[in-house]
Amino acid sequence: MILWIKTANKYTVPGLIVFCTLFIPSGVLSDDSEAEHLYQQHCSACHGLNRLGGVGPALLPQNLRRLKRDAAAQVISNGAAATQMPAFKSSLAPSEIKSLVELIYRPLDFVPEWGLDHIQSSHLRHYPEQLDVQPIYASDPLNLFVVVESGDHHATILDGDTFTPIHRFKTRHALHGGPKFSSDGRYVYFASRDGWVSKFDLYLLQTVVEVRAGINTRNIAVSSDNRYVIVGNYLPHTLVLLDAVDLSVIKVIPVDDGMGNSSRVSAVYDAPPRQSFIAALKDLTEVWEIYYGNNPPEQHNSEEASDDVSEFQVRRIPLNDYLDDFFFDQNYDNLIGAARNAKNGQVVSLDLGRKIADIDLPGMPHLGSGITWQHGDIPILASPNLREGVVSVIDMNDWETIKRIDTLGPGFFMRSHKNTGYAWVDVFFGPNKDVVHIIDKRSLEIVKTLRPQPGKTAAHVEFTRDGRFALLSIWEMDGALVVYNAKSLEEVKRIPMVKPSGKYNVFNKITKAEGTSH
Ligand code: DHE
């Protein structure tokens, strides 16, 4: 007998486990198995038998880190707006909702698999690839902003000259990290925390193709030759190489030390001059370089190991400490990272294949938070961090701290543009989460503190392609993008948006402009 269960919008056939558990009277179950029973009965059809996700997102502690338990209980009770998640408050008792919340924050007792077959079978083609087309709108395609509205899992395409939205569309659940662009600016690639990679055509305003490359994904990078997308995963412990045209799988690279110890990937980035991807690993004291060009550079460090595959050769750079997060210098010679002990940072020379300096980066900077600029003769790096209200300014010649700028609280993002004299940094946490400081890039002093909407989180700035305007998020469900004149620092326009998190200017991204994330 097959049991059909009605979910929000459709009938589905649950697996055998569902079938078995449904007939166990709940009175004889332990708390754990009762929660499991409720999960299989009400949630598994959309969120997967093992909580690995399906129509709905994966329900694992790794995927739920940004959601407080109270908020999770609210979603189960009341449903989630603009999704297929129904409200359960009339069918489940408060104690049952509580036990479901406990269950979804419990780690699985096995490392879930998401290999080649799973990835391939998730592949979705939405729209045929069309060559030689022009944008279907009059706006400058290189001065568009892609704005991720994390409040209701949408993205808005905004004209960067008129500050008018030209298109809004649904994205996968919980996009995270900067979307990545093809070098001509036609395509943008998004990654969700649940492992979905989506390719969106900015000329035709259509999602072209999607694939689920992991269960819990950190971020993606696109190769500078537009041929590959690489996906760094927490779950499973893999890097996944995709063809950037159709997102078909080229290779699944297990991330391990060859001695049975595997690792989560903290982040992976493209290093264009090196024709390689660089990955930081959470659980191994190594940095990986994966070559996609034709001529891998010569290795200078005899301690390094490399896999014996010639295509996508992996070079493993040994370190003394874990490297959680990093960014590159402007030439991609060095990477500057935060160490696990969060007491200082480390500089790793990619040519030499070893650490060349420790730097004073207290606390943990959020990835992609730091920016670099030329300060007189000195190239400098400035970064806020997530634990202390301070921006560290570091001389990139000798890696000494030249200034610590006190702010009104820990911050996530710092941004600037080569055509502006200011760098903007947010305060994301604490009583002053509603302020953004403006720092003079010459004097390294805060010259103005904006409070765009008292009591509401203000964060993440990005500039127009010419640097004349700065766009800032009011990071709330009834939020907005606030456009400022980057010189007079006066507000120019406010555009309502649903918790706009990141915003990304096509030109600044494809030219890897100074002052923004790459
Ligand atoms: Fe992020 C970028 C990791 C929490 C919003 N964040 C990134 C990147 C990484 C990262 C690896 C760079 C990816 C890229 O662009 O390719 N983020 C982490 C964490 O480890 C941390 C601290 C904990 C976690 O839950 O993973 C974390 N990040 C957050 C948030 O809580 C934020 C504020 C809200 C959210 O959406 O989860 C957040 N992260 C962002 C944004 C970017 C980002 C908006 C892209 C910034 C950019 O301008 O490029």
Boltz pocket constraint, residues with backbone or C-beta under 6 A from the ligand:
constraints:
  - pocket:
      binder: B
      contacts: [[A, 65], [A, 66], [A, 150], [A, 175], [A, 176], [A, 177], [A, 178], [A, 179], [A, 218], [A, 219], [A, 220], [A, 266], [A, 267], [A, 268], [A, 366], [A, 367], [A, 368], [A, 412], [A, 460], [A, 501], [A, 502], [A, 503], [A, 517], [A, 518]]
      max_distance: 6.0
